[in-house]
Amino acid sequence: MKRFNFNTTAKAVFSAGILSFVLAGCGSDGVDGPDGPDGPIGTPIKSATFIKSTITEAKVDDSKLLSLTFKLADAKGAAIFGLTQTDIATISFGRVGSATELGADDIINPNPERKIWLSYFNKDKGEGYFTGSSYFDGSKSTCTDCFTDNKDGSYSIKIDKAIDTLEKYDFVADATNGIYLSIKTTNDQSKTLVDNSFFYWVPATDVQVEKPLQILANSDCQTCHRAGQAGELSMHGSKHNTEEACSFCHTDYNRYSKQDKDADGNAIGEAYAFDGSIKGMVHSIHTTANLSSDGVYPQMTSNCLTCHNPNEDFNLTDSWKADVDTTACWSCHSPSPAAEAAGVKASHKQGANCFDCHGGEGRGRGAESAHYSLNSNNLASKIKVSFNSMSVAEDESSIAVNFFVKNGNDVVTLKQIDPRPYKYGGFNSAIVINGVLNDDFLVNYQKVGINHFVEQTDGSITATISSNDFKIKTLLDANSTIALSSQLHVCSRKGVIADCSTEDLDLNKQSAPYVTSDTYYFNVDGSKVDSSPRMQHAEMKDCQQCHTTEITHRYSNDLDGCASCHNGTRSNSNLAIKVHSKHYVYDSSGSLFFKKTECQACHGDEGFSIQGIKATASPVAFGKDTNGDLLVVSPQTAACVSCHVPPYGLSESTISHIENNGGVIGTIEKLGIPAADYDAMNVQEACSTCHTDNRILESHSNWGGH
């Protein structure tokens, strides 16, 4: 047999001839057939990286079975195809009703005017308890004809779950009804996609309406529980990720018997009635987290406005002031055994009607006065310390600082400032003085206590700061910008300022929380400086998303107030180390709560940038050597190693890389070099040449929770 060798061209020609022959054999008449229907335009569900559902229609038939139609789209609004019934994680259904519909035995002290959410899918919890926590789950349903893919990015479903209110109340067609839909699916990259959507309407008229019973915005929760972080709202299999979703099941009447257990699963104490309503659950969780040693909640639970931010568009925005709901009081004031073990004092017995004594004229304080208007912590957030002048003595032996402490237009006197000594030395009430040079503060922690204060005839206070007691010469020799802030405490009782009584303070009959502090700046000649000379890597408003007014040590309105003490001279306690380590925290279950690698949560759009760190910036303290001398690293390097410490993200090769690019870091065993040697090195870091803003964000975006 002869063998033939075909080159590439010959093969192509030969193949084309064969193909022509085959097609000719099909009997084609050479006339094109009609065009087929256009294929759908959109994204297959397995290729999607984002989903958004929108309920477009809902019906309740004569058998009281719910059906709905919804659209599914990607981030650009394009349709998403291929959703299945198993991707329907939740359909919950309910209506607005009166608290009295449940009766006095099922909800405490019902008020005829009070409207609550009533679930159509209740669950019997035994022992007389019930909840609104039943719902349709597409992955568990055996229905084979409930779900329809309309092939255009829309879907319809008629659920086979009948309304069951445990005979407590009825379906009402002319009331505002609502649906909660949760979609949960996984794409080809094993990424879980979740979306919660809602629809409110009056079935009798088929008219869509606005969300009812609006108390607070989902964003009020997500300022702390930020989407994409491990501490986000993502409950019960990660399918409920909004406050609105929680309220569909955690209705006001949610109660069940609960038994606390230890780490080994053994029962602790007696079983008790647990309030599983949205308010009871949230108050209990945040109270316990605030007061337990391993909790992460950064703000006093009693500061209602931490979550209940006023919103004129919400019809129930002021409901926390209403004094009509005893169960809301119990959720903090009569805690479960778990909360009590965490340090919460059970002030009154659970079961009593709080409003027999509280909330009315001639009675004890209600919610607004107790937690806000007549609350000493709220008062402290309104008191302001303002620095009027700073003058240097001619012989530079002292600095005189004059300031006012005011509550509105009223001057706070020296007798109303806490005079007690501080348990770690010095005094509770003090001002802080420092100097700014090369983008950092010069000296370590200079508190000028109340023993240096003298009241003036106009009510202002002058503090004389002697160079014998404080490092005044260091600040003046450097010709630094003088920075002043306060750590003052003003005495009060139930929100009313009073002359201080050390006896009453020690017996907790008076309060003396920190008062609000801004940082003020002066040139050495005494002229005022309008703004901070330091680069601001974050803004206090970013911190106050979670902390509102209370941050450890003070009510502070700016970060320089923190950095003045936690500056680059502080060994292992500079602000970057302090903040980053505090936000790499775990809640009581051991789960990572806050990803410190989500840089923009605190640093905004640009504050994380190392490109903005000046070449002339001061080195940063990172410990001390065996002789007690300060060890420092270069400033751009410090920004990185405040998180990337051994063993994570720092190795000998990384250290070599940093040093080869101008950084100063020391060794893996002891970060930093002696501060006295730093200036001679003529440090010129080049980190930001490669580690641009976009690369920093990209490197941290898929950190994975480690």
C-alpha positions as CSV (number, residue, x, y, z in Angstrom):
1,M,0.0,0.0,0.0
2,K,1.2,3.4,-1.0
3,R,1.4,6.1,1.7
4,F,0.5,9.6,0.8
5,N,1.8,12.6,2.7
6,F,-0.5,15.7,2.7
7,N,0.7,19.1,3.7
8,T,-1.5,21.5,5.6
9,T,-3.0,23.2,2.6
10,A,-3.7,20.0,0.8
11,K,-5.5,18.6,3.9
12,A,-7.7,21.7,4.0
13,V,-8.7,21.5,0.4
14,F,-9.3,17.7,0.6
15,S,-11.5,18.2,3.7
16,A,-13.5,20.9,2.0
17,G,-14.2,18.7,-1.0
18,I,-15.3,15.8,1.2
19,L,-17.6,18.3,3.1
20,S,-19.1,19.5,-0.2
21,F,-19.8,16.0,-1.2
22,V,-21.5,15.2,2.0
23,L,-23.7,18.3,2.0
24,A,-24.7,17.6,-1.6
25,G,-25.8,14.2,-0.6
26,C,-28.3,15.8,1.9
27,G,-30.5,16.9,-0.9
28,S,-30.4,20.7,-0.1
29,D,-32.5,22.8,-2.4
30,G,-30.2,25.8,-1.7
31,V,-33.0,27.8,0.0
32,D,-32.5,29.1,3.6
33,G,-35.1,28.1,6.1
34,P,-36.9,30.6,8.3
35,D,-35.0,32.2,11.2
36,G,-35.2,30.6,14.5
37,P,-36.2,32.5,17.7
38,D,-33.5,34.7,19.2
39,G,-31.6,33.2,22.1
40,P,-32.0,34.8,25.5
41,I,-29.7,37.7,26.4
42,G,-28.3,37.6,29.9
43,T,-26.2,35.6,32.3
44,P,-26.5,31.9,33.2
45,I,-26.9,31.6,37.0
46,K,-23.7,29.5,37.3
47,S,-21.7,32.3,35.7
48,A,-23.2,35.1,37.8
49,T,-21.1,36.9,40.4
50,F,-24.0,39.1,41.8
51,I,-27.8,38.6,41.9
52,K,-30.7,40.9,42.6
53,S,-34.3,39.7,42.8
54,T,-37.4,41.9,42.4
55,I,-40.9,40.7,43.2
56,T,-43.2,42.0,40.6
57,E,-46.6,40.4,41.5
58,A,-48.2,38.4,44.3
59,K,-51.6,36.7,44.6
60,V,-53.5,34.7,47.3
61,D,-56.1,32.3,45.9
62,D,-59.3,31.1,47.4
63,S,-57.4,28.3,49.1
64,K,-55.2,31.0,50.7
65,L,-52.1,29.7,48.9
66,L,-49.5,32.3,47.9
67,S,-48.1,32.7,44.4
68,L,-45.6,35.3,43.2
69,T,-43.6,36.3,40.2
70,F,-40.1,37.8,40.4
71,K,-37.2,38.9,38.2
72,L,-33.6,38.1,38.7
73,A,-30.8,40.3,37.4
74,D,-27.0,40.8,37.6
75,A,-25.2,44.0,38.7
76,K,-25.8,45.7,35.3
77,G,-29.5,44.8,35.3
78,A,-29.2,42.0,32.7
79,A,-31.4,39.0,33.2
80,I,-30.1,35.9,34.9
81,F,-31.2,32.5,33.6
82,G,-31.3,29.0,35.0
83,L,-32.6,29.5,38.6
84,T,-34.2,26.4,40.1
85,Q,-36.6,25.8,42.9
86,T,-33.8,24.6,45.2
87,D,-32.3,28.1,45.0
88,I,-35.4,29.5,46.7
89,A,-34.0,29.5,50.3
90,T,-37.0,31.3,51.9
91,I,-40.4,32.6,51.2
92,S,-42.0,34.1,54.3
93,F,-45.5,35.7,54.4
94,G,-47.4,37.9,56.9
95,R,-49.3,41.0,57.6
96,V,-49.6,44.1,59.8
97,G,-51.9,43.5,62.7
98,S,-52.7,44.7,66.2
99,A,-50.9,43.5,69.3
100,T,-54.3,42.8,70.9
101,E,-55.1,40.1,68.3
102,L,-52.8,37.8,70.2
103,G,-54.3,38.3,73.6
104,A,-52.6,39.2,76.9
105,D,-51.2,35.8,77.5
106,D,-49.2,35.7,74.3
107,I,-47.8,39.3,74.2
108,I,-47.2,41.3,77.3
109,N,-49.4,44.4,78.0
110,P,-51.0,44.7,74.6
111,N,-51.8,48.3,73.6
112,P,-54.8,48.7,71.3
113,E,-53.0,51.3,69.2
114,R,-49.9,49.2,68.8
115,K,-49.3,47.6,65.4
116,I,-47.0,44.6,65.0
117,W,-46.0,42.1,62.3
118,L,-48.0,38.8,62.3
119,S,-46.5,35.9,60.5
120,Y,-48.8,33.6,58.5
121,F,-46.3,30.7,59.1
122,N,-46.2,30.2,62.8
123,K,-44.3,27.4,64.5
124,D,-45.5,25.7,67.8
125,K,-42.6,25.6,70.2
126,G,-44.4,23.7,73.0
127,E,-45.3,24.7,76.5
128,G,-47.5,27.5,75.2
129,Y,-44.8,29.2,73.2
130,F,-44.9,29.9,69.5
131,T,-42.9,31.8,66.9
132,G,-43.3,33.2,63.4
133,S,-40.3,31.3,62.2
134,S,-41.8,28.8,59.8
135,Y,-41.3,29.4,56.0
136,F,-41.2,27.8,52.6
137,D,-37.8,26.4,51.7
138,G,-37.5,25.4,48.0
139,S,-34.6,23.0,48.7
140,K,-36.8,21.0,51.1
141,S,-40.1,21.1,49.3
142,T,-41.3,18.0,47.6
143,C,-43.6,20.0,45.3
144,T,-42.8,19.2,41.6
145,D,-45.0,21.7,39.9
146,C,-44.7,24.8,42.1
147,F,-41.8,26.5,40.3
148,T,-41.8,27.9,36.7
149,D,-38.9,29.3,34.8
150,N,-40.4,31.8,32.3
151,K,-37.2,31.7,30.2
152,D,-36.9,35.5,30.2
153,G,-35.2,36.1,33.5
154,S,-38.4,36.0,35.4
155,Y,-39.8,33.2,37.5
156,S,-43.1,32.2,39.1
157,I,-43.8,30.0,42.1
158,K,-47.0,28.9,43.8
159,I,-45.9,27.5,47.1
160,D,-47.6,24.5,48.6
161,K,-47.4,25.8,52.1
162,A,-50.8,26.7,53.6
163,I,-51.3,29.6,56.0
164,D,-51.0,28.4,59.6
165,T,-51.3,30.9,62.4
166,L,-52.0,28.3,65.0
167,E,-55.5,29.7,65.1
168,K,-54.3,32.9,66.7
169,Y,-55.6,35.2,63.9
170,D,-56.8,35.1,60.3
171,F,-55.6,36.0,56.9
172,V,-56.9,39.6,56.2
173,A,-57.0,40.6,52.5
174,D,-57.6,44.3,53.1
175,A,-54.6,44.7,55.5
176,T,-51.1,45.4,54.4
177,N,-49.5,42.0,53.6
178,G,-45.9,41.3,52.9
179,I,-43.6,38.7,51.4
180,Y,-39.9,38.1,52.1
181,L,-38.0,36.2,49.4
182,S,-34.4,34.9,49.9
183,I,-32.4,33.5,46.9
184,K,-29.3,31.5,47.7
185,T,-27.3,29.8,45.0
186,T,-23.7,28.9,44.2
187,N,-21.9,29.7,41.0
188,D,-19.2,27.8,39.1
189,Q,-16.5,29.4,41.1
190,S,-18.0,28.0,44.3
191,K,-19.1,31.5,45.4
192,T,-22.3,31.7,47.4
193,L,-24.7,34.3,46.1
194,V,-27.5,35.6,48.4
195,D,-30.2,38.2,47.9
196,N,-33.1,39.2,50.1
197,S,-36.1,41.0,48.6
198,F,-39.4,42.2,49.9
199,F,-42.9,43.0,48.5
200,Y,-45.8,44.7,50.4
201,W,-49.3,45.0,49.0
202,V,-53.0,44.9,49.9
203,P,-54.4,41.7,48.3
204,A,-58.0,42.9,48.3
205,T,-57.2,45.8,46.0
206,D,-54.0,44.4,44.5
207,V,-52.2,47.7,45.3
208,Q,-48.5,47.7,46.1
209,V,-47.6,49.8,49.2
210,E,-44.5,51.0,51.0
211,K,-42.8,49.0,53.7
212,P,-44.9,49.3,56.9
213,L,-43.7,49.5,60.6
214,Q,-40.3,51.1,59.7
215,I,-38.3,51.4,62.9
216,L,-34.8,51.7,61.6
217,A,-32.9,51.2,58.3
218,N,-30.9,48.1,57.4
219,S,-27.9,50.5,56.9
220,D,-28.1,51.3,60.7
221,C,-27.2,47.7,61.4
222,Q,-24.7,47.4,58.5
223,T,-22.5,50.3,59.7
224,C,-21.1,47.6,61.9
225,H,-22.3,44.4,60.3
226,R,-20.8,45.3,56.9
227,A,-21.6,43.2,53.9
228,G,-18.8,41.0,52.8
229,Q,-17.2,40.8,56.3
230,A,-17.4,37.8,58.6
231,G,-19.5,39.9,61.0
232,E,-22.2,40.7,58.5
233,L,-25.8,39.8,59.0
234,S,-25.9,36.4,57.6
235,M,-28.0,34.0,59.7
236,H,-29.4,30.5,59.5
237,G,-27.3,29.1,56.7
238,S,-26.2,32.6,55.6
239,K,-29.5,33.2,53.7
240,H,-30.9,36.0,55.8
241,N,-28.6,39.1,55.5
242,T,-30.8,42.1,56.3
243,E,-32.6,43.4,59.4
244,E,-35.8,43.4,57.4
245,A,-35.5,39.6,56.8
246,C,-35.0,39.0,60.5
247,S,-38.1,40.9,61.5
248,F,-40.3,38.6,59.3
249,C,-39.7,35.6,61.6
250,H,-38.6,37.2,64.8
251,T,-42.0,38.8,65.5
252,D,-43.0,40.4,68.7
253,Y,-44.6,37.2,70.1
254,N,-41.5,35.0,69.4
255,R,-40.9,33.2,72.7
256,Y,-39.6,29.7,73.7
257,S,-38.1,27.9,76.6
258,K,-34.3,28.0,76.5
259,Q,-31.7,26.2,78.5
260,D,-28.1,27.6,78.6
261,K,-25.3,25.1,78.2
262,D,-21.5,25.2,78.9
263,A,-18.8,24.4,76.3
264,D,-19.3,20.6,77.0
265,G,-23.0,20.8,76.4
266,N,-24.0,20.5,80.0
267,A,-27.1,22.5,81.2
268,I,-26.4,25.7,83.2
269,G,-29.1,26.9,85.7
270,E,-32.8,26.7,85.1
271,A,-34.7,26.9,81.8
272,Y,-36.2,30.3,81.2
273,A,-38.5,32.1,78.8
274,F,-36.4,33.5,76.0
275,D,-37.6,36.6,74.1
276,G,-36.9,35.8,70.4
277,S,-38.5,38.9,69.0
278,I,-36.2,41.1,66.9
279,K,-35.9,43.7,69.7
280,G,-35.5,41.2,72.5
281,M,-32.9,39.2,70.6
282,V,-30.9,42.2,69.4
283,H,-30.9,43.9,72.7
284,S,-29.8,40.7,74.5
285,I,-27.0,40.0,72.1
286,H,-25.6,43.5,72.2
287,T,-25.9,43.8,75.9
288,T,-24.1,40.6,76.5
289,A,-21.4,41.3,73.9
290,N,-20.9,44.8,75.4
291,L,-20.3,43.5,78.9
292,S,-18.7,40.2,78.5
293,S,-14.9,39.9,78.4
294,D,-14.7,38.4,74.9
295,G,-17.5,40.6,73.4
296,V,-16.9,42.9,70.5
297,Y,-19.8,45.4,70.7
298,P,-18.1,48.8,70.9
299,Q,-20.9,51.0,72.3
300,M,-23.1,51.1,75.3
301,T,-26.4,49.3,74.6
302,S,-28.2,51.9,76.6
303,N,-27.3,54.5,74.0
304,C,-30.4,53.8,71.9
305,L,-29.4,56.1,69.1
306,T,-26.5,53.9,68.3
307,C,-29.0,51.9,66.3
308,H,-32.2,53.9,66.4
309,N,-31.0,56.8,64.2
310,P,-33.7,59.3,63.6
311,N,-35.2,59.0,60.1
312,E,-38.2,61.3,59.2
313,D,-39.2,58.9,56.5
314,F,-39.9,56.1,59.0
315,N,-43.2,56.0,60.7
316,L,-41.8,54.3,63.8
317,T,-38.4,55.9,64.1
318,D,-39.2,57.2,67.6
319,S,-40.9,54.0,68.8
320,W,-38.1,53.4,71.3
321,K,-39.4,56.5,73.2
322,A,-43.0,55.3,73.3
323,D,-43.0,53.5,76.7
324,V,-45.7,51.0,75.7
325,D,-43.7,47.8,75.4
326,T,-42.6,46.1,78.6
327,T,-40.9,43.3,76.7
328,A,-38.5,45.8,75.2
329,C,-37.5,46.8,78.7
330,W,-37.0,43.2,79.8
331,S,-34.6,42.5,76.9
332,C,-32.0,44.5,78.7
333,H,-33.1,45.0,82.3
334,S,-34.2,41.4,83.1
335,P,-31.6,39.4,81.3
336,S,-31.3,35.7,80.7
337,P,-28.9,33.7,83.0
338,A,-26.3,34.0,80.2
339,A,-26.5,37.8,80.1
340,E,-26.5,37.9,83.9
341,A,-23.4,35.7,84.0
342,A,-21.7,38.1,81.6
343,G,-22.2,40.9,84.2
344,V,-25.6,42.4,83.5
345,K,-27.5,43.2,86.6
346,A,-31.1,42.0,86.8
347,S,-32.7,45.1,88.2
348,H,-36.3,44.0,88.3
349,K,-38.2,40.7,88.1
350,Q,-39.2,39.7,84.6
351,G,-43.0,39.6,84.3
352,A,-43.8,43.0,85.9
353,N,-45.3,45.8,84.0
354,C,-42.5,48.4,83.9
355,F,-45.0,51.2,83.1
356,D,-46.8,50.9,86.4
357,C,-43.8,52.9,87.6
358,H,-42.0,54.3,84.6
359,G,-42.8,56.4,81.6
360,G,-45.6,58.7,82.7
361,E,-46.0,62.0,84.3
362,G,-45.1,61.9,88.0
363,R,-43.5,58.5,87.5
364,G,-40.0,57.2,87.0
365,R,-38.0,57.9,83.9
366,G,-39.1,56.3,80.7
367,A,-36.9,55.2,77.8
368,E,-36.1,58.6,76.3
369,S,-35.2,60.3,79.5
370,A,-33.4,57.3,81.0
371,H,-31.3,56.5,77.9
372,Y,-31.0,59.9,76.3
373,S,-32.3,63.2,77.6
374,L,-31.6,62.6,81.3
375,N,-28.7,60.3,80.8
376,S,-25.2,61.3,82.0
377,N,-23.5,59.7,79.0
378,N,-25.7,61.6,76.6
379,L,-24.9,64.8,78.5
380,A,-21.2,64.1,78.3
381,S,-21.4,63.9,74.5
382,K,-22.9,67.4,74.4
383,I,-20.4,69.1,76.7
384,K,-17.5,70.7,74.8
385,V,-14.0,71.6,75.7
386,S,-12.6,74.5,73.7
387,F,-9.0,75.9,73.9
388,N,-8.9,79.6,73.7
389,S,-5.2,80.4,73.9
390,M,-1.7,79.0,74.3
391,S,1.2,81.2,75.4
392,V,4.9,80.4,76.1
393,A,6.7,82.1,79.0
394,E,9.6,84.4,77.9
395,D,12.2,82.1,79.5
396,E,10.4,79.0,78.0
397,S,10.0,77.6,81.5
398,S,6.3,77.0,81.1
399,I,3.3,77.1,78.8
400,A,0.0,78.6,79.9
401,V,-3.2,77.1,78.3
402,N,-6.6,78.6,78.7
403,F,-9.9,76.7,77.9
404,F,-13.6,76.7,78.5
405,V,-15.8,73.7,79.4
406,K,-19.4,74.4,78.3
407,N,-22.7,72.7,78.1
408,G,-24.3,74.8,75.4
409,N,-23.9,78.4,76.6
410,D,-23.5,77.4,80.2
411,V,-20.0,77.3,81.7
412,V,-19.0,74.2,83.6
413,T,-17.1,75.2,86.7
414,L,-14.0,73.7,88.1
415,K,-16.0,72.3,91.0
416,Q,-18.0,70.3,88.5
417,I,-14.9,68.5,87.1
418,D,-14.0,65.1,88.6
419,P,-11.1,65.8,91.0
420,R,-10.2,62.2,91.9
421,P,-6.8,60.7,91.3
422,Y,-6.4,58.2,88.5
423,K,-5.8,54.6,89.5
424,Y,-2.6,54.3,87.4
425,G,-1.2,57.7,88.5
426,G,-2.1,61.3,87.9
427,F,-5.7,62.4,87.8
428,N,-8.9,61.3,86.1
429,S,-9.4,64.8,84.7
430,A,-6.6,66.2,82.6
431,I,-5.7,67.9,79.3
432,V,-3.1,66.4,76.9
433,I,-0.3,68.5,75.4
434,N,2.0,67.4,72.6
435,G,3.8,68.7,69.5
436,V,3.5,67.7,65.9
437,L,6.6,67.4,63.7
438,N,7.1,65.4,60.5
439,D,3.6,64.0,60.6
440,D,3.8,62.6,64.1
441,F,3.7,63.6,67.7
442,L,7.0,64.1,69.5
443,V,6.6,62.9,73.1
444,N,4.9,60.1,75.0
445,Y,1.6,60.6,76.9
446,Q,1.7,64.0,78.6
447,K,-1.4,64.4,80.8
448,V,-1.6,67.7,82.7
449,G,-3.9,66.9,85.6
450,I,-6.5,69.0,87.4
451,N,-4.0,69.9,90.1
452,H,-2.5,72.3,87.5
453,F,-5.9,74.0,86.8
454,V,-7.0,77.5,88.1
455,E,-10.4,78.9,87.4
456,Q,-10.6,82.4,86.1
457,T,-13.2,85.1,86.8
458,D,-15.0,84.5,83.4
459,G,-15.3,80.8,84.3
460,S,-12.5,79.7,81.9
461,I,-9.7,77.5,83.2
462,T,-6.0,78.1,82.9
463,A,-3.5,75.3,83.1
464,T,0.2,76.2,83.7
465,I,2.5,73.5,82.3
466,S,6.0,73.7,83.8
467,S,9.1,72.5,81.9
468,N,10.2,70.9,85.3
469,D,7.3,68.5,85.1
470,F,6.7,68.1,81.4
471,K,8.8,67.9,78.2
472,I,8.0,71.4,77.2
473,K,11.6,72.1,76.0
474,T,11.4,69.2,73.5
475,L,8.3,70.7,71.9
476,L,9.7,74.2,71.8
477,D,13.2,73.3,70.5
478,A,11.7,71.5,67.6
479,N,9.5,74.5,66.8
480,S,6.6,72.0,66.6
481,T,2.9,72.7,66.2
482,I,1.5,72.5,69.7
483,A,-1.5,70.1,70.0
484,L,-4.0,70.3,72.9
485,S,-6.9,68.0,73.7
486,S,-8.8,67.0,76.8
487,Q,-9.5,64.0,79.0
488,L,-11.9,65.7,81.3
489,H,-14.8,64.2,83.3
490,V,-17.8,66.3,84.3
491,C,-19.9,65.2,87.3
492,S,-23.6,64.7,86.9
493,R,-26.6,62.7,88.1
494,K,-29.3,61.5,85.7
495,G,-28.2,64.0,83.1
496,V,-27.9,67.0,85.3
497,I,-24.5,68.6,85.9
498,A,-23.6,68.9,89.6
499,D,-20.7,69.9,91.9
500,C,-18.6,66.8,92.3
501,S,-18.8,64.7,95.5
502,T,-16.0,62.2,95.7
503,E,-18.1,60.1,98.1
504,D,-21.1,60.0,95.7
505,L,-18.8,59.3,92.7
506,D,-17.2,56.3,94.5
507,L,-20.7,55.0,95.5
508,N,-22.0,55.5,91.9
509,K,-24.5,58.1,93.0
510,Q,-22.9,60.5,90.6
511,S,-21.5,59.8,87.1
512,A,-18.5,61.3,85.5
513,P,-18.0,60.1,82.0
514,Y,-15.5,61.7,79.6
515,V,-16.7,64.8,77.8
516,T,-16.3,65.5,74.1
517,S,-12.9,66.5,73.0
518,D,-11.6,68.1,69.8
519,T,-7.9,68.6,69.2
520,Y,-6.7,72.2,68.9
521,Y,-3.4,73.4,67.3
522,F,-1.2,76.4,68.0
523,N,2.1,77.7,66.6
524,V,4.8,78.3,69.2
525,D,4.1,82.1,68.9
526,G,0.5,81.5,70.1
527,S,-1.3,81.9,66.8
528,K,-4.0,79.3,66.1
529,V,-3.6,76.6,63.4
530,D,-6.9,75.9,61.7
531,S,-6.5,72.2,61.0
532,S,-4.3,69.2,61.8
533,P,-0.8,69.4,60.3
534,R,-0.8,65.5,60.2
535,M,-1.9,63.4,57.2
536,Q,-5.3,61.9,58.2
537,H,-5.2,58.2,57.3
538,A,-8.8,57.8,58.6
539,E,-11.6,60.1,59.7
540,M,-13.3,59.8,63.1
541,K,-16.7,59.5,61.3
542,D,-15.5,56.1,60.0
543,C,-14.8,55.0,63.5
544,Q,-18.1,56.5,64.8
545,Q,-20.0,54.2,62.4
546,C,-19.8,51.6,65.1
547,H,-18.4,53.5,68.1
548,T,-20.7,56.6,67.9
549,T,-19.4,58.8,70.7
550,E,-17.7,56.3,72.9
551,I,-14.2,55.3,72.2
552,T,-12.0,54.0,75.0
553,H,-10.5,56.8,77.1
554,R,-12.7,59.6,75.7
555,Y,-15.5,61.0,73.7
556,S,-13.3,62.0,70.8
557,N,-14.2,63.9,67.6
558,D,-10.9,63.4,65.8
559,L,-8.1,60.8,65.5
560,D,-5.4,63.2,66.6
561,G,-6.8,63.0,70.1
562,C,-6.0,59.3,70.0
563,A,-2.7,59.6,68.2
564,S,-1.4,62.3,70.6
565,C,-0.9,59.5,73.1
566,H,-0.7,56.5,70.8
567,N,2.0,58.1,68.7
568,G,5.2,56.8,67.0
569,T,7.2,57.0,70.2
570,R,5.0,54.4,71.9
571,S,6.6,51.0,72.0
572,N,4.1,48.5,70.6
573,S,1.2,50.9,71.3
574,N,1.3,53.3,68.4
575,L,-2.1,54.0,66.9
576,A,-1.7,51.7,63.9
577,I,-0.8,48.7,66.0
578,K,-3.5,49.5,68.6
579,V,-6.3,49.9,66.1
580,H,-5.4,47.0,63.8
581,S,-5.0,44.6,66.7
582,K,-8.3,45.7,68.3
583,H,-10.2,45.1,65.1
584,Y,-8.8,41.7,64.5
585,V,-11.3,40.3,67.1
586,Y,-13.5,37.4,67.7
587,D,-17.0,37.2,69.1
588,S,-18.0,34.8,71.9
589,S,-18.6,31.9,69.5
590,G,-15.1,32.2,68.3
591,S,-16.0,33.4,64.8
592,L,-14.0,36.2,63.2
593,F,-16.2,39.3,63.4
594,F,-14.4,42.1,61.6
595,K,-11.9,41.7,58.8
596,K,-9.2,44.3,59.4
597,T,-8.1,43.7,55.8
598,E,-11.2,45.5,54.5
599,C,-9.1,48.6,54.5
600,Q,-11.9,51.0,53.2
601,A,-14.1,50.2,56.2
602,C,-12.0,52.5,58.3
603,H,-9.8,54.3,55.8
604,G,-12.3,55.5,53.3
605,D,-11.3,55.8,49.7
606,E,-7.7,56.8,50.1
607,G,-6.6,56.7,53.8
608,F,-5.0,53.2,53.4
609,S,-2.6,54.6,50.7
610,I,1.1,54.3,51.6
611,Q,1.8,56.7,48.7
612,G,0.6,59.5,50.9
613,I,3.2,58.8,53.6
614,K,5.8,61.5,53.3
615,A,9.5,60.6,52.9
616,T,10.2,63.0,55.7
617,A,7.7,61.3,58.1
618,S,9.1,60.2,61.4
619,P,10.0,56.5,62.1
620,V,7.6,54.5,64.2
621,A,8.3,52.7,67.5
622,F,8.2,48.9,67.4
623,G,9.5,47.8,70.8
624,K,12.6,48.2,72.8
625,D,16.0,46.4,72.9
626,T,17.5,44.7,75.9
627,N,18.9,48.0,77.2
628,G,15.4,49.6,77.0
629,D,16.3,51.8,74.1
630,L,13.6,52.5,71.5
631,L,13.5,50.5,68.3
632,V,12.0,52.0,65.2
633,V,11.0,51.0,61.7
634,S,10.5,53.3,58.7
635,P,7.0,54.8,58.2
636,Q,5.8,53.1,55.1
637,T,7.1,49.8,56.4
638,A,5.3,50.5,59.7
639,A,2.0,50.7,57.9
640,C,2.5,47.2,56.7
641,V,4.0,45.5,59.7
642,S,1.3,46.9,62.0
643,C,-0.7,44.0,60.6
644,H,1.9,41.7,58.9
645,V,3.7,40.5,62.0
646,P,5.4,37.1,62.5
647,P,4.5,34.5,61.7
648,Y,1.8,35.8,59.3
649,G,3.0,37.6,56.2
650,L,6.6,38.3,57.5
651,S,9.6,36.1,56.7
652,E,13.3,36.6,56.3
653,S,12.8,36.9,52.5
654,T,10.1,39.6,53.1
655,I,12.4,41.5,55.4
656,S,15.1,41.3,52.8
657,H,12.7,42.6,50.1
658,I,11.7,45.6,52.4
659,E,15.4,46.5,53.1
660,N,16.3,46.2,49.4
661,N,13.7,48.8,48.6
662,G,14.8,51.3,51.2
663,G,12.8,50.2,54.2
664,V,14.1,49.9,57.7
665,I,12.7,46.9,59.6
666,G,15.3,45.0,61.7
667,T,15.0,41.3,62.3
668,I,12.1,38.9,62.5
669,E,12.9,38.3,66.2
670,K,13.0,42.0,67.0
671,L,11.4,44.5,64.6
672,G,13.2,47.8,64.5
673,I,16.6,49.3,64.8
674,P,17.9,51.7,67.6
675,A,16.2,55.1,67.1
676,A,19.7,56.8,67.5
677,D,20.9,55.1,64.3
678,Y,17.9,55.9,62.1
679,D,18.8,59.4,60.9
680,A,22.2,58.3,59.7
681,M,20.7,55.8,57.3
682,N,19.2,58.5,55.0
683,V,16.0,56.4,54.6
684,Q,14.3,56.6,51.2
685,E,11.5,54.0,51.0
686,A,10.2,52.9,47.6
687,C,7.4,50.6,48.8
688,S,4.7,52.7,47.1
689,T,6.3,52.4,43.7
690,C,4.9,48.9,43.4
691,H,2.4,48.7,46.3
692,T,-0.1,51.1,44.7
693,D,-3.5,51.7,46.1
694,N,-5.2,49.4,43.6
695,R,-2.7,46.6,44.3
696,I,-3.2,47.0,48.1
697,L,-6.9,46.6,47.7
698,E,-6.6,43.7,45.3
699,S,-4.1,41.9,47.6
700,H,-6.5,42.1,50.5
701,S,-9.8,41.5,48.7
702,N,-9.7,37.7,48.9
703,W,-8.0,37.4,52.2
704,G,-10.3,34.5,53.2
705,G,-10.6,35.2,56.9
706,H,-7.1,34.1,58.0
